[in-house]
Amino acid sequence: MSNTQIMRILIIDDNPALVSVFAKILRVKGFFVTTETTFKEGVEHLKNESYNAVFVDAPLDDFDGKQILTLLQENHVFEKTNVFLFSSVDFNNIELDEWKKEGLYSHLKKPVKRSTVIKALEDLPTKINFTSAMIPSEPIVKYENPIVNN
């Protein structure tokens, strides 16, 4: 990306501590990060805003992996952005194939090294480009963990 473009990332995960640390790491690397800890609120962001990548945990809230996949399909998320399934659940090949058929960019099994996440984002063929003028001055963060070990 050129110097005038900033990659926008949405993280949807029900673990506030993980979200906080993950978002902090990405912000330090220069990414614009929005976080949500519920799938419903994450989907609202996807309906109303554009992102270069979304990291979604599954299952979340009262949604299993299949329900999350269906809602992402219904909202045309795979057409608009690069989706990373970011989960500690062992999805079987049939489930992962369903996600891949829809356009899943990558499945990152937790725990994952920060260098792996950064490399995946740096190699990302982004579907959406943004200039810094298009980005709000402050990212949206619902939960912040005041104690973060680096």
N, C-alpha and C positions, 0 to 999 in steps of 0.2 A: 504494500500500500504506500501511497505517496505521503509526504508530510502533512498534507491537508486533509487526509482521511483518518478517521478514528473508527476502529471496529467496535460495533455495539453488540454486547453480549447480554443475554437473559439467562439467569440461573433459577431453576425451579426445583427446590429440594426442601424436604420437611425437617432438616437438621439445621437449626439456626447457627450453631457454632461452625459447622462445616461451611455453610453459605458465607458467613462472615469472613472466614479465613480465605476461602477460595476467591471471593470478590476482592479482598485486599490484595492478594497476590496479582490478580489480573489488572487491578487499577495501577499498581506499581509498575507494571509492564506497559502501561499506556492505554489500556482498553477502557471503554465506557461500559459500566456494569450496572444492570438492574437486577434486583433479587426479589424472589417471592418464596414463601414457605408453604403456600397452598396451591394446588393445581388450578382451582377456580380463579384465583387472582392472577396466576401466571397466564392463563388463557385470555383473560381480559387485556393484559398487556399485548399479547400476540394479535388480538383483534384490532387494537387501537394504535399500535406502534410497530416500527420495523426494526428488525435485528439482523445482524450478519450471522449470528449463531445463537442457538438455544441449547442449554444443558438441562435435560429433564430427568429427574429421578423417577423410578417406577418400582413398586406402587407408591402412591401418594394419597393422603387423606383417605377418602372412601373410594378411590379409583384404583383398579388393578391395571396391569400393563395393557391389556386389550382395550379397556375403556379409555385409557390415555391415548393410545394409538388412534382409536376411532375419533375422539374429539380433535386430535391434531389433524386428521384427514378432513373432517368436516369443516375445519377452519382454514384449510388449504395451507397449513404451516409448512409442509414439505416443499411446496412450490415457491414459497417466499424466503425461506431461510435454510441454513444448514443445521440439522438436528443431531445432537449428540445424546444418546441414551447413556445416562450417567447413574449406574445403579450397582448395588452390592448383590442383587438377586442374580442367581444363575438362570438366565433365560435359555431355553432349549433351542436347538437349531430351527425348529418350525416357527417358534415365536420370533426369533431374530430375522428369519427369512421374510415374515410378514412385514416387519419394520423396514427391512431393506427394500422390499418391493415398492414401498411408498416413498422411498428416497432417504432413508436413514443415512446420515453421513458417517457416523462412527458409533460403536458401542465401547464405552470406557468403563471397565469393571472396577468398582471401588474395592480396596483403596488404590488410588492411582497416583503416580509421582507427579509433582507439579511440572517437572520438565516435560513429561509426556503431554500434558494439557497444553502447555505453551507451544510446543512443537506442532501439535495438531492444529492449533489456531494459526500459527505462522504459515502452515502449509495449506490453509483453507482457501479453496477457490470461492470466494464470497459471491453470493447471488445479489447482494445489495451493497452499494457503496454510499458512504456518507461523507460530507465535508464537516469540518468542525463547526461551521455556522449553523448546521442543521441540528446540532445536539444541545439539549438543555444544559444550563450551567451546572446543575447538580444531578447526579444519578439518583435513582429511586432505591432507597434501602429501607426495608421494614425493620430488620433486626440487626443490631450491632453488638458484638461481644466485646466489652471493654478490655478484656484480657486476651491477647492474642500472642501466642508463642511463635516466633519465626524460626 
